[in-house]
Amino acid sequence: MKTFKDFLKEEDGMGTVEVILIIVVLVALVVIFKAQITKIVNSLFEKITEQTDKL
């Protein structure tokens, strides 16, 4: 019984679980807002291209 209680108190794996959850949330946000992110990135690249042509 002591081993089981020690297992429940152990928190070494919590960091890994938290990182995985954060990654899952970020991936979900990218999937949800993919169209908006694509528009923003394309707009930024167009501005960069226009400004480098002026140089």
Summary of the structure (lengths in Angstrom):
residues: 55
radius of gyration: 22.4
end to end distance: 73.5
largest distance: 74.0
contacts: 93
relative contact order: 0.06
helix: 87%
strand: 0%
